[in-house]
Amino acid sequence: MRAPVMRRLLDFLVLHRLSGEPFPLKSYTIAVEALGKPHDFDPQIDSYPRVQIGRLRRLIDDHYERHETSAQICIPKHDYRIKLVRSARPLG
Protein backbone atom coordinates (compact mmCIF):
# COMPACT_ATOMS: atom_id res chain seq x y z
CA MET A 1 0.00 0.00 0.00
CA ARG A 2 1.60 3.24 -1.14
CA ALA A 3 -0.66 5.82 0.53
CA PRO A 4 1.04 6.73 3.82
CA VAL A 5 -2.21 7.68 5.57
CA MET A 6 -3.82 4.36 4.63
CA ARG A 7 -0.70 2.45 5.68
CA ARG A 8 -0.63 4.18 9.09
CA LEU A 9 -4.35 3.55 9.55
CA LEU A 10 -4.09 -0.13 8.63
CA ASP A 11 -1.05 -0.58 10.88
CA PHE A 12 -2.89 1.06 13.77
CA LEU A 13 -6.00 -1.11 13.30
CA VAL A 14 -3.98 -4.33 13.04
CA LEU A 15 -1.87 -3.49 16.10
CA HIS A 16 -4.99 -2.64 18.09
CA ARG A 17 -6.51 -5.98 17.10
CA LEU A 18 -3.35 -7.89 18.00
CA SER A 19 -3.07 -6.11 21.35
CA GLY A 20 -6.29 -7.75 22.52
CA GLU A 21 -7.67 -4.45 23.84
CA PRO A 22 -11.20 -5.25 25.07
CA PHE A 23 -12.74 -1.87 24.31
CA PRO A 24 -13.97 -0.90 20.83
CA LEU A 25 -12.21 1.79 18.85
CA LYS A 26 -13.85 5.19 18.54
CA SER A 27 -13.55 7.81 15.80
CA TYR A 28 -11.74 10.13 18.20
CA THR A 29 -9.06 7.56 19.04
CA ILE A 30 -8.48 6.77 15.38
CA ALA A 31 -8.31 10.45 14.47
CA VAL A 32 -5.80 11.36 17.17
CA GLU A 33 -3.67 8.22 17.49
CA ALA A 34 -3.66 6.93 13.91
CA LEU A 35 -4.34 9.96 11.74
CA GLY A 36 -2.45 12.64 13.65
CA LYS A 37 -5.35 14.95 14.45
CA PRO A 38 -5.00 17.30 17.46
CA HIS A 39 -6.41 16.34 20.86
CA ASP A 40 -9.23 18.87 20.49
CA PHE A 41 -10.54 16.96 17.44
CA ASP A 42 -14.35 16.61 17.50
CA PRO A 43 -15.66 13.56 15.60
CA GLN A 44 -19.19 14.97 15.79
CA ILE A 45 -18.13 17.85 13.55
CA ASP A 46 -15.39 16.28 11.41
CA SER A 47 -15.99 12.99 9.58
CA TYR A 48 -12.32 12.55 8.60
CA PRO A 49 -11.75 9.23 10.43
CA ARG A 50 -14.97 7.72 9.06
CA VAL A 51 -14.07 8.83 5.53
CA GLN A 52 -10.57 7.35 5.84
CA ILE A 53 -11.93 4.05 7.20
CA GLY A 54 -14.29 3.95 4.20
CA ARG A 55 -11.35 4.51 1.84
CA LEU A 56 -9.38 1.76 3.56
CA ARG A 57 -12.33 -0.66 3.28
CA ARG A 58 -12.52 0.01 -0.46
CA LEU A 59 -8.75 -0.46 -0.89
CA ILE A 60 -8.89 -3.77 0.97
CA ASP A 61 -11.89 -4.93 -1.07
CA ASP A 62 -10.16 -3.91 -4.32
CA HIS A 63 -7.03 -5.80 -3.30
CA TYR A 64 -8.93 -9.03 -2.70
CA GLU A 65 -10.81 -8.63 -5.98
CA ARG A 66 -7.44 -8.79 -7.76
CA HIS A 67 -5.66 -11.38 -5.59
CA GLU A 68 -6.95 -14.80 -4.62
CA THR A 69 -6.41 -15.78 -1.01
CA SER A 70 -7.86 -18.36 1.35
CA ALA A 71 -8.30 -15.75 4.10
CA GLN A 72 -8.86 -12.03 4.09
CA ILE A 73 -8.84 -9.15 6.49
CA CYS A 74 -11.86 -6.91 6.55
CA ILE A 75 -13.29 -3.97 8.46
CA PRO A 76 -17.02 -4.60 8.86
CA LYS A 77 -19.44 -1.72 8.40
CA HIS A 78 -20.23 0.14 11.63
CA ASP A 79 -17.09 -1.27 13.23
CA TYR A 80 -13.42 -0.32 13.21
CA ARG A 81 -12.00 -3.67 14.28
CA ILE A 82 -10.00 -5.70 11.80
CA LYS A 83 -11.39 -9.19 11.29
CA LEU A 84 -9.93 -12.21 9.57
CA VAL A 85 -12.42 -14.12 7.42
CA ARG A 86 -12.26 -17.01 5.03
CA SER A 87 -12.47 -16.02 1.41
CA ALA A 88 -15.85 -16.48 -0.25
CA ARG A 89 -14.12 -17.21 -3.56
CA PRO A 90 -12.55 -20.64 -4.08
CA LEU A 91 -8.86 -20.64 -4.99
CA GLY A 92 -7.81 -21.78 -8.44
N, C-alpha and C positions, 0 to 999 in steps of 0.2 A: 504494500500500500504506500503510495507516494505522498499523499496529502498528509502533512505533519499534524494537523488538527485531528484528522480521523485516526491516525496512528496513536496519538496520545490518548484519545478517547477510548479506543479499543484496548490499549494497554491498561488503562485505568479500570475499565470494566472487567477485564480478565483477572487482573490482580485482586480486585475486590471479591470476585467470585472465588478465587483460589484461597483467599484469606479466611473464608468461612464466616465472615461477619454476619451475625444473625439479623441485623436490621436492614430494611430495604433502602435502596438508594433514592435520594430525592433530587429534584432539579437543581436546587441550590448547591448541594454537595458536588454534583457533576460540574456545574458552572464554575465554582471556585477552585476545586481541587484538580479537575481534569482539564478545564478549558481556560483557566487563568483569569477568570473574572474577579473583580475586587470583592472584598467581604461585605460591602453594602449592596451587592447584587440582589435584585428583587425578581424572583421567577414569576410572580404574578403580573409583572409589567413587561418583562423581557422573555420572549420564547426561545432565545438562542439555544439553550441546552436541548430542548425538545426538537428543534429544527435539526441540530447536529446529530442527535440520535436517529432521527428519521433518515438523514443522509447516510449514516453508517449502516442502518438496516438495508437500504437500497444497495449500497456497495457490497455488502455481504451476500445479499440475494443474487446480485449480478455475478459475483464470483462463482457461486455454486451453480448458476445456470451454465457457465462456461467450463467448469471443472467437475468431473465426476468424483465423488467421494462416498465412503460408506457411512460417514458421520459428518455432521455439520454443526457449527455454532450458529446460534440465532439470538435475537433480542426480541422477545414476544411483544406485541402491542400492549400498551398500558403497563409496561414493566421495563426496568432498566437492567435487569439481571441477565447475564450471559447464560445461555443454556446449551447443552450438547444434545443433539437429537440424531437419530438414525436418518439417513437419507431416504426420501420417498422414491427416488429413482434407482432402479437396479443398475449395478455396475456392468459395463460391457457393452 
